[in-house]
Every structure is written in C-alpha cells, then in structure tokens.
Amino acid sequence: MPTLQWFKTRTQEGKTQVFDPLRKRYCALTPEEEVRQKALYLLVEHLGVPAGLLAVEYSVKVNGLDKRCDAVVFGQDGNPLMIVECKAESVQISQKTLDQAVRYYSALHPKFLMLYNGGNCYCFKTENGSLSTMDHLPSYQEMQE
C-alpha cells in the first residue's frame, strides 16, 4: 500500500491549498480544513483506520435536508463506525457541536462520535441510543469490536 503524503501545500492564485490524500485533490486551506486534515492523519496514521474506509465530507440526509459529515469511518462490512465533526481551532467544542454530530448520528447510527478542533478532542460511544464519554480515542480495531 502506498504511503499517503500529508500536509502538502501549494499556492494558486494567491490562495493556499492543501492536498487531501484521501480525496486525491487540493482543497482550500481554511482553518477548518487544516483541522480536518489533522483529524484524518490521526485516524489513518495513529488509530489504524484504512484510508479506503474513510469518507471525507460524506453526504447524509437529516430531516430531509442534505448535510455533510466532515468524515465517516466505515467498518469492513460497510457500516458506519464513527462520525468525525471538525471545527476550526478558534471554535470551541460546545453542546452545539455535539448536537450537530448527534443529528448526523440519527441518519447513520455509528458506534462512535468524535469532535475535534485541533486542540481539544472528545469521543463518545453510542449504545442503545445514549452517549457515554470516552477517555481515549478508539483504535480502528476497537471501533470494530
């Protein structure tokens, strides 16, 4: 498997772009995109998520509206395991952030929710419709158990 190249940037028309190795294209390097790239790196390089089972800006229908999860980790069986919601470093993770992730949960029903702003990271496990705070980020292996 080829090694993914992370955090490669370029400037085009005066704007900085970052190469997303999962989407295989350059994206505008916004504060939120910077955090999303850090989250993707963490998931793939440190938690063992196979790059091919990680979807970026994944479309979901929530109450009839088209929404996009920042990232979704899938199991080998194709079922969602984790929703990842990213915010720019300047944005605090709040109840509003959790509420947004829970709305996505209602469409996908994963086992885990991850909220990340580059500095703070919160992970929740979902069981029987309730959330419990985790004291660590689960590895891909743990997500599948």
N, C-alpha and C positions, 0 to 999 in steps of 0.2 A: 504494500500500500504506500503510495507516495506521501511524503511529509507535507503537511499543509504549511503554507507561508503566511504567517500572521503579521499584522500591523505594517504592511507595505503601503506607502502613501505616494501620491503624486499630486501635482498642481496642474489644473486645467482651467483655462480662462479665469485665472486668479483665485480659484476655489480649490481648497484641499480636499482630496478624496482618499478613501481607504479601500484597499482591496479586500473583499469578503471572500475568503477561500471556499466557503460553503455555497454561496450563490454564484461564485466564479465571475464576479464583476466588481467594478469600482462603484462606490456609493459616496455621497456627500458626507464628509466627516463632521457631522453635527455632534453636539455634546451627548445626545442620547445614543447615536451610532457608535461613538467611542466606547460607551459603557456596554452596549450590546456586543461589540467585538471582544471586549474583555470577558464578558459572560460566556460567549461561545468558546473562547480559548480555555477558560476554566473548565467548562463542561467536557470538551474534547481531550485536552491535554492532561487534565488533573483528575477528572472524575471518570474517564474512560468511556464517554459516550461515543459510539461510532458516528463519524461525520455523516454517513449516509442515512442515519436515523434521527437526524436533527433538522427540523424545518425552520427557516427564518422568515419572519413576517407571514405567519401561517393564517390564512383566512378562515374565519368562523362566522356563523350566523348566530346572533344574540338578539332574542326578541324580534326577529325578522330583519334586523339591521346587519349589514356587513361590517365586521370588525376584524382586526389583525392582532394576533398574539406576537410579541417580539420573537419568541422562539418556542418550539414544542419538541420535546424529546419523545421518541416513539420506541416501543418495545420491538423485539424481533417479530412479534405477531402482528405488528402494525397498529396496535392500540396506543393511545397517548399515555405516557408515564408522567410527564412533568410539563407544566406551563411555566415559562420564564417571562416575567414582566420587568423591563428595564426603564429606569428614569435617569436623566442627566445627573451628574454629581451634585449639581446645585439644587436638585429637587429632593426634598426629604421623603423617605418612605413613610407613608401615612395610612390611615384607615381607608382613605380614598383609593390608594394604590392597591390595597388588599381587596377592596370592593370590586375594582376593575378586574383583577385576576379571578375573583370568585364568579364574575359574570362569564368569563371565558370557561371557567370550570363547568358551569351549567350546560355548556354546549359540548364539552369534550370528556368530562369526568376522569381526569388523570388522578394518579395516586399522590402527586406532589405539586406544590406551587412554590416558585422561587421568586422573590422580589429583590432587586439589586440596583444600586445606584453608584456602583464603583467603589464606595466606601463601606456602606452597610449592606449586608446580605441577610435575608430572612428566608427560612424554608419552613413549609407547613406540610404535614401529611394529612391526607383526607381519608377518613374511614366512616362509613355509614352516614355520609352527609355532614360530618362535623370535622373541624380543623383542629389539629394539635401542632403546637410549635415544636420544631426540631432543634437540637443543639448542634447540628452539623449538617453539611450538605451530603446527601447520599451519593455513593458511587453508582455507576450505571448498573453494576451487579446488584447492589442493594435495591435500586429502583425496581428491578425485575422480580424481586423475591415476594 
